[in-house]
Amino acid sequence: MTPGSNIPLSATKVTVDVTAPVRLDVSGLLLTSAGKVRSDDDFIFYNQPTGPGVTYRSGGGTAPDAVTVDTTALPPGIEKVVVTASPDAPGQTFQGIEPTATIRNADDNSVLATFTPPQLGSETALVIVEIYLRNGQWKARAVGQGYANGLAGIATDFGVTVDEPATPTQPATAPPAQPTPPPPPAPPVAPPQPSLQPPATPPAPPAPPVPAHAAPAAAGTGKINLDKGRVSLQKNQTVSLMKGGRPLLSQVKMGLGWEPAYRGKDIDLDASVIAYGPQRNHIDSCYFGKLQILGGAIQHSGDNLTGEGAGDDEVITVDLGRLPQEVTGLVFTVNSFSGQKFTEIAKAYCRLLDATTGEELVRFNLTDAEAQTGVMMAKLIRQFSGEWEMTAMGNFVKSRTVRGMVKPAAQAL
């Protein structure tokens, strides 16, 4: 998912877990149409793990924390559940940390969507996704809104009473009090307020190490970028098209190549690119039958009928700086119109080149194959900061034409 995008939920009960190279605290808040909790009971977190229709599960430091939302069990008047995350270490920011929220069907654990907020810095807490009701349909939206005053800032913003620890003086950096009306008189015996202080437990186990694939990332970014030269991606890995701290917005070429397996017969494959808007809406497709789209911002080199010979078999040129703002996602696909399966194909790859210099920037070699006629090779996603990110895909589809790729590619954004 990209910031602001949404999907309809195909399951009534979903789990949202958030992973990062460090331990995170994840929580959920039940909100009315006014965007506020009804009471502090609607704040679900480590000290209050259950609520109506929402439960919190601790990962114990070895697995991600998770919030499960049963939309059929939410009380009347609750129209939204926001899922938040904050680093467990006091005062730690999201600078250099790349959290990813995964929305799953809670019954079979299948993945419905993932979201990684871009360009994080001084934030110490995030509203990362929200589950919300719109016109009778429950949906999930990618948010990525950051707070500099931690989980307490989020809780206060949504109307939760936060008990601050007693101190002789208020720190100068404390956030200002929210302008909310005075609370009603407390009953003679009031239930305890949710405490944002972690329960008294033994020290948490050390944070898991940064995954090995993150090692090439530039210092302080938490993402792989182009500063160290050509990037070789594995399936599902992502590279930020940033160089020298600036987004790459010039012309790039996506070269796609393949060879017949075992010296077999000619392979007639068709490379295409599908353009989408922020709601995963199909804008246009560029392929051998339509060699130019979006006013020439995307151009196709033409059809290769054999796959023989060295180098790229088909090339698609994309002028990132000229793409209309409505275009937020591009998915590059390859199809076998003649019906040959990818198990009959060897050395399929895609590579991104600087169109001006010819320098290879990113390469993804397809290392496995399925007996299908279509494959989604890679996607480019425009972040809300303006930069583009490329993700290696390698997802196979039963489709001989780009037309049959439009729906599965939209679901994969």
N, C-alpha and C positions, 0 to 999 in steps of 0.2 A: 504494500500500500504506500501511497505518497501522502504528504501532509494535506489534510482536508478531504481526502477521498473517503468514500464509504462503500460498504457492501451490505446487501440484505443477508440476514442470518438464515442459514438452511437448517439450523438446529435450535431447539427451544432452550437447551441448557448448554452453556459454553464456559470454557475455562480460559483465562488469560494468564499466561506466565511471562515473566520478564527476565531475560538473561543478560549478563554483562561480565566483563573480566573481573569485577569485584562483586562482593556480596551486596544485594539490594534489599530494601524493605518495600514490599508491595502492599497496597491497601485499596479499598473500594469505598465509594460514598454513594448512597442512594439519594437521588435528588428529585424534587418536584418540578413542575413546569416553571416555577420561579427560580430554579437553579440553586436551591438551598435544601439542606437536610431538614427533616421534620423535627428531629431531636438528635442528641448525641448518640442515640442508639443506631442511627443510620450510618455511622462511621465504623467500617469493618477493617480491623487490622490486628497486629499480633497480640494486643491486650484485650481485644473484643472480637474473636474470630468468627462469630456467627451472627447473622441477622436475617430478617425476612427475605428469603430468596437469594441471599448472597452469603458465601462462606469464604474464609481465608485459610490457606494452607501454607505452613512454613516449610521451606526447603531445608532448614537446619544448617545452611551454609554449604551443603554439598549438592543441592539441587535448587532451582529457582523457586522463589515464593510464587504463589498463584492465587488468583481470585476466581471463584466459580459463580456464575450468575444463572439462576433458573428463572427465565422470564415468565414462566407460568405461575411461579410462586411469589412474584413481587407484589407488594400491596397496591391496592387502587390508589391512584394519585402519584405513584412513582413512575416517572417517564424517562429516567436516565440513570445509569450507573457509570461513574467515572472511575477508571483504574489508574492509580498513581504509583510512582516509584521514586525512591530516594536512596543514595548510598548509605550503607549501614554505618560507616565510619563517620563520627561527628565532624561536621564542617567540610567534608569532602564534596567537591563539585563533580559535574559530569564532563569536565575538561579531559579529553583523552579517553573517555569511556564511551563505548558505543552500545547502548542498551537496545535489545530487540524484543518487542512484544510479539508473542505468538498466540493467536486465537484458535482454540481447538473445539471440536465437538466433544463435550464432556463425556458422552456415552461411549464413543469408540476411539477417542484421542486423535482423530484425523485432523489435519491442519486446514483451517478455513482461510486464514490470512496471516501475514506477518508485517511488521512495521518497525523501521529503524529511524528515529528522528534524526535529521541532519544538523550539522553545524552547532553542536552544543559547546557551552563554555562555562560561564560562572554559575549556571543553575545548580541548585542543590536538591531540587525536587522537580518532578514532571507530572503533569497530567498526560499520560501517554496514549490511551485510547478511551473511547466511551461507547457503551452499549445504550442505544436510545430508541424510543418509540416514535415512529412517524407514519401518520395515516394508517394506523392499525398494524404496521409492519415493524418488527424489531430489526435494527441495523447495527453495524459497527462502524465507527469513524476513527481514522487516524488523526490524532491531535498534536502531540509533541509540544504543548505549552509549558514553558519553564518558569520556575519560581526561585528567587535568590534567597528566600528566607525559609527554605526547607519544608518539611512535611507540615509543620505547624502553620506555615503561610497558606498552604493549600487548604488545610482543615478550617482555618479561620475564614478564608475567602468563601467557603461554602456553608458557613454558619455553625460550625462546631465550636463548642466552648473548649478552650485550651488552657489547662492548668499549667502556668509557668512555675518552675522551682523558685522558692523564696530566695532572694538575694538582697544584700544591703542596698544596692543601687541598681537601677535598670541599665544594662549596657548601652553605650552610645549607638551601637549599630543595630539595636533591636528595631524590628519593623514597627511602624506606627499602628496604634490600635485601629481596628476597623470601625467605621461609623455605623454601628448597629444600635437599634433601640434597646433600652434597658430590659433585662430579662424579667419575666413575671416572678412574683414572690415564690420562694421555694416552699414545698410542702414540709410538714413537720419532720418527716423522715425522708430525706432525699436519697435516691440511689447514687452510688459513687459515679463521678464523672470519668469518662475514659481518660486514661493517662497516656500521654505520648512517650512516657519513659519506658524503655524495654523492661520486661519482667526480670526479676533477680534470678539469673541462671548463670551457670559456669561460663567462662569466656567463650565466645564463638570460635569455631575452628578458623584457621587462617583462610583468607580469600583464595579461591582457585586461581592458578596461574593463568596469565594471558595465553590464549590459544596460540599454537605455533604459527598458524597462518597469518597472525596479526603482526608477526615480527617485522615484515618489510615496511610497516606503516611509518610515515614521517613522524618525528617526535612531536607530541602535543596534539596530534590530530585524531588518533585512534582509528584512522582509515588508511588503507593502501592508496597511494596516489602515484603520479608519474615522475616525481622528483628524482628517483633513483634509476631512471631508465625504463626499458621495456618490462612490462609486468606479464607474467605467465599465470593465468587463472586456472583453478580447479573448479569443478562443477559447484554452483551456488556461491562462489566467492565473488566479491564486489570490489571494484576499483573506482575511486573518485577521479574524474577527469580534471584534476587540478595540477598545475605545474608552476612552481615558484610562487605559491600562494594565490594564484589567479586561476579562475575557471577557464578551461579550454572552450572557446566559442568560435573557432575557425572551422574551415572545411576539414572533414575527416572522411576516410574511405573505409567501409566495411568490406573486406575481401573474404569470400567464401570459396573453399576448395574441397575437392574430393577425388578419389581414384577408384576404379573398379577393383573389387577384391579378387585375389587369386588370378590375376590376369584375365578376368572375365570379360563379358561383352560390354559395349559402351553403356555408360550410365548417363541418362538425360535427367538431370535434376534442375530445379528452378529455385533460385534464391529470391526472396522478397522481403519487404519491410512493411510493417503495419503500424500506422500512427493512431494514437489514442489521446483523448482529452482527460481532464482530471476526474471524471466520473467513470472512467474506463469506456467511454463512448468511442465507437469506431469513427475516425475522421476520414481516413483514406488508406489505400494500399498501393505500393509501388512494386511492379513485377514486370516480367518480359512483355506482357500485353499493355502495360501502362508505364512507360519508361521515365515519366516525370510527374511529380505531384507537388502540391503546396507552392505553386509559383516558381518551381525550379529549385526549391531548397533541398529536395531529395531527387536524385537521378540514378537510373539503373543503366548498367553497361550493355545490357542485351543478353539474349539467351545463348548458353553453351550447350551443344547437343550431345557431347561425348564424355566430358570429364577428363579427357586425355591431356597430357602435357603438364609441364611444371608451372608453378605459380597459381594465382587465384583464377578460378574458373568463371566467377561472376563477381562484379564489384558494384556496390551501392555507395554513392557519394552523398554525404549529408552536410549541409552548411548549418552548423549548430546556431550560429548567430542570426541566421535568417528565418529560422523556424518560427511560425506564429506562436504567440504566448499560449494559445489554447492547446497546443501540442505539449503534453507532459510525459508521454511515454512512447517508445519505439520498440517493437519486437521484431527481431530478424529471424526469418524462418527459411527452411529448405524443404522442398516437396519433390516427390517422384511421380510425375504425371503418368508415366508409363506403367506404374504399379510395382516397380522393383523395390524390394525392401532394403532397409539400411543395413541388414546383415550381409548384403551383397556389395557393400561399399566399404572402402578402406580409407584411412587417413583424412577423414572429414575434419575440417577446422574452420574457425573464423578468426580474423585478425583485424584490429583497428589501426589505421595508419594516418599520419599527418599528411593531408592531401598536398600540401605545399612542398614539403621536404621528402616525402616518401618514407619517412622514418616509421618503423613499426612500433606502436605504442603498447598494444595489448594483444595477447594471443590466447585462444582457448582451443585445445585439441580434444575432439570427441573421442573418448577412450573406450566407450562401450557402445553397443548397438542393440536395437530391438527390431523385431520383424514387423516394422511399421513403415508407412510411406511418407510421414512428415516428422519434422523435428524443429523445435524452437531452440535456436542456437544461443541467442543472447538478447538482453534487453538494455536499453538506455532509459534512465528515469531522470527527469528534471527535478532537482530539489528546490525547495522554496527559496533557497539562497541564490538560485540562478545557476549553480553548477550542475553538471550531469554526472551520473554514476552508471557504470557498465557492470552488469552481472552476467556471469556464465550460467547457462541454463542446461541444455542437453536433455530436454524433455520431449519424449516421443509421442506422436499423435497419429491416429488413423485418418489421414487426409491426403489426397493426391493434389490438391490445389490450395492456393493461399486463401480462397474463400472459406474453406473448411477450418482454417487456422484462426480466424478472427475471434471466435468465441473462446476457445481454450487459451489463446494468448491473452485476452482480456482478463480471464480468471487468474492468469499467472503474474499479472502486474503487481 
